[in-house]
């Protein structure tokens, strides 16, 4: 039995545009998914109490094509089944053990489908735990590559490397196509998170942006403008200029809203944080619901979010410099 954990993330800049080869800068946060893997004779059993349900167990053998009779949104079941199925396939390949069976237990501090990288963290932790259980130790870079293959398979080829690379490596990272690297020397970033209690449909939101981009030249220009914000933000990040960093976050949110991936609840939380004095605020992740991230070294925006209609939870999240690790 091996337990591994991996962090969630927020985007400073670049979500959606990163799918089209533009750069993005995600940051690992100190909220983690923990996966325990135990080798069994055959098949796959998944246990999770963190899917916004009362908890359930999926038991099956073979390739796991079966679907449990659970009244839950498809993205949540994908987190419990689709992502873990593909992660186990990667583990079997890495360990050259095509028939290896596993019991998988998932615990997570990261809201599912909220834009904080829950699926990436589960996949990264699962690959690390299960390969270690079979006596194989992969580097964080190898785990990131295999985790990307998992997300790409589940998301029909529309995933980027950003979430999985950030979760595997920790800290602040820059992703542009296949070029992935950590950005060292970045000090702590005073993140405040607002969560509306919902979950966006990542696949539908990504598909919506794709349709806009293909239909309208100005939508394609908007995606390119997000990439320009990221490039500008890199130098600002290196200089530690949080005020300008916040202004660029605001600009990025406006571009994402123009692409139709914000929502009333997300906009309300963004403006509540800004009105309370946050240096900047934007949605994080696919959008449509879920979380916003604000930059604020005071408690003002945190307090404001707690009293904002539509905000189910608000919390501070420190930058996590650790990536995947064995617990």
N, C-alpha and C positions, 0 to 999 in steps of 0.2 A: 504494500500500500504506500503510495507516494502522493503528497499534497504539494501543489505548486500554486502560486498566485501571480497575477499580472494586473497592472493598473488600467483604469479608464483614462479618458483624455478629454480636453476641450480644444477647440480650434481658435487660435488667435486670428488666423485668416485662412481663406482658401478653400473651404468646403464647396462642393459641387464643381468648381473650376478645376480642381485637381484631377477629376475624371478625364478631362480633356488635355492633360499634359501640362497644365499651368502649375506653378509651385503652390505649396500649402505649408503652414507652420502649425502643427498640432503640439500640444503640451500634455505630458502625463500628469495626472492628479492623484492625490492620496485617497482614492477610493478604489477598492480591488475586487476582482473576482477570484475565488479560490476553488480549485478543482482537485478532487481526490480520485485517483485511478487505482483500481485493484484488478489484477489479472484474474480471469475466471476461465473455465474450460472452453466455453464457446459463447457466441452472441454478444449482445450489448444490453446492459441495463442502465438506465439514466434516472437519477433521483435529483429533484430540485424543489426547494421550498421558496424559491425567490422569483417566481414567474407571475406575481400578482394574482395567484390562485391560492387555494388552501394547501397546495403541494400535491404532487402526483408522481407516480412512478411509471415509466415506460419500460416494458420488457418485451424483447423479441430476439430472434436469432437471424442468422444470415446477414443480408446487406442493410436491413433496417428500413425497408420500403414501407412497412406498415405505419398507420397513423392512429394514435390513440383517440378514443371517443371522449374528448375533453372539450368543453365549451370555452374556448379561448381564441383570441385573435390569432390569425395565421403568423404574424411576425413573432409572437411569443412561442408558438410551437416550433417555428424554425430555430429559435434560440435553443430550445430543448432538444431538438432532433436533427434538423438539417445541418446546422453548424457542427454539432458534435459528431454526427455520422461522417461528415467529410474530414473532420479532424482525426477521427480514428482511422480512416482510410489512409491519411498521411502518415500516421504513426506506424501502421502496419507496413507501409512502403519503406519508411526510414529504417525500421528494425528488421526488414526482410522476414516478416512474420505474418503472412496473409490470413492466417486463421486465428490470430490472437483474439481472445474475448476479454471484455472489460466490464467492470461495474464502475460507473462514473457518478460521483456526487458533486453537485454544483452549489456553491454559496456565493452570493454577490452583494456588495454594498452599492452597486451601480444600477440605477433604474434602467430597465430594459426599453430599448427603442426611443430613448430620450435624447440622443445625440452625444452621449458620454462614452461611446465605444464599448458598450457592454458585450456585444457579440465578439468583437476582436479580443477583448480581455479573456473571455471564456475559451475561445479557440486557442489563444496563445498558451494559457495556463494548462489546458487539456493536452496539447501536444507535448509540453514539457513534462507534465506528470506521467503521462502514459508511456512516453519513450523511456523515461527513467525507470518506470516499473518493469520494462523489458530489458533493462541493463544498458540502454543506449543514451548517451548524453549529447545533445545538440547545442551548438553555439546559439546565442540570441539571434544572430543574423540568419542562421539556418531555420530557426523557429519562425522568424518573421517571414521568410520566403514561403515556407509551407503554410503558414497561417493565411498569407495572401492568396494562395491557391484555393484554400477553403472558401474564403469570402467571395472570390471570383466565381467559383462554381455555384455557390448558393445564390449569388446576385446576378446570375446569367451574364457574367463577364463585365459587369458595370462597376466593379469595385476598384478602388485605388489602393496603393500600398500604404497610405498614410496611417490609418487606424492601427493596423497590425504591426507596422514597423515601430510606431510610437509605443505601443503596449509592450512589445518585446524589449525595446532598448531603454525606455524611460527618458525622463528629462524633456528637453525641447528639441524637436527634430524638424528637418526640412525635407520635403518630398517633392520631387518634380519628375514625373514619369518613373523610370527605373532608378533614378539617382536619389538615394536615400542616405541621409547622414544626420548625426547628432550635431547640435549647435552648442558648443561648450562655452563656458564663461558667462552664461546668462544667470543673473541673480534671481532671487525669488520674485515671483509675480503674484500680486495680491488679488487672487481670484475670488469672486463671489458668484455663486450659482443660484439661479432661480429655476424651479421645476414646476410645470403646470399640471403634473400628474398624468399627462397623456403620453402618447407615443405616435410618432409619425411613421408612415409607410415608406421606408427608404426607397424601395424599388419603384413605387409609383411616383415619388417626388423626383428621383433621378430621371425617370422616363419623361416626366413633364418638362424638365429643363431641356432634355435632349430634343423634344418636339419643338419647343420654342426656338432653340438654337438653329434647328434645321429650317424652320419656317421664316424666321426674321433675322436679317443681318444685324440689326441693333441688339438682338438678344445674344448673338455670338460676340458682338463687341462688348456687351456687359460681362460675359464670362471672361473675356480677355482683360477687361478693366480690373476684375478681381485679382487676376495674376499680377497686374501692375501694382495693386495695393500691397500684395505680399512682398514684392521686390523692394518697394519703398519701406515696408515695415521691417525688413531684415536689418537694414543699417540702423534704424531707430532702436530696434531691440538690442543690437550690439552696444549702442551708446547708453542704454539704460534710461532712455527718455520716455517715461511712462505717460506723460501728458500727450505727447504726439502719438504714442502707441494707441492710446485711447481714442484719439481723433480718427485714426485709421480704422480701428474697430467699428466706430460709428459709420464710417463710409462704407465698409464692407457689408454691414447689416443693410444699408440702403440698397446696395446692389443686389443682395440676396432677396430682399423684399420685391425688387423690380422683377426678379425671375419667378416670383409667385410661390416661394417656399417658406415665407413667414406665415404668421397667423395672428388673430386678434390677441390671443393670450400671450404669445411671444412678444408682440409689439408693446403690449401693456407693461410687461415686465421690463423690457428694454427702456421704455420711457420713465418708468418708476425709478429705475436705478440711475438714469441720467439726471432726472430732476432732483434726486437726493445727493448729487454731487459726484457720481462715479466719473472717472476719467474717460471711460468708454464702455459701451455695452452692445452686445450683438447676440443673435441666435448662434447656437453651436450644433454642428451635425447636419443631418438632412433637412431638418425643419419640419413644418407642418404641425408642430406640437412638440413638447419635450422641454428642453432647457435653453436658458440664455446664460452667457458668461459676462460678468462685469469686472472692470478693473478698478479697485477701490481699496486704499490702505486704511480707511476708517470703517466704522460700523454703520455708517449712515445708509448706504444702499442695502445692506443686509436687513436692517430694521425696516426700511421702506418696502422691500419685497415681501417681508412677512405679513404686511398689512395690505398688500396689493390683491384685489379680487382676481381670482384665476391663478394665483400662485399657491400651489399646494405645499411647497417646501422651499426653504432658502437656507443655504449653508455656505460656509467658507471652505475652500479646497486648496490646500497647499500644493505647490509643484512637487511631484514625486520624481526624484533623480534615479530611483531604482526601476528597472524593467522587470521582466519575468524572473522569478526566483523560486527556489524550493523552500517550503515552509518547514 
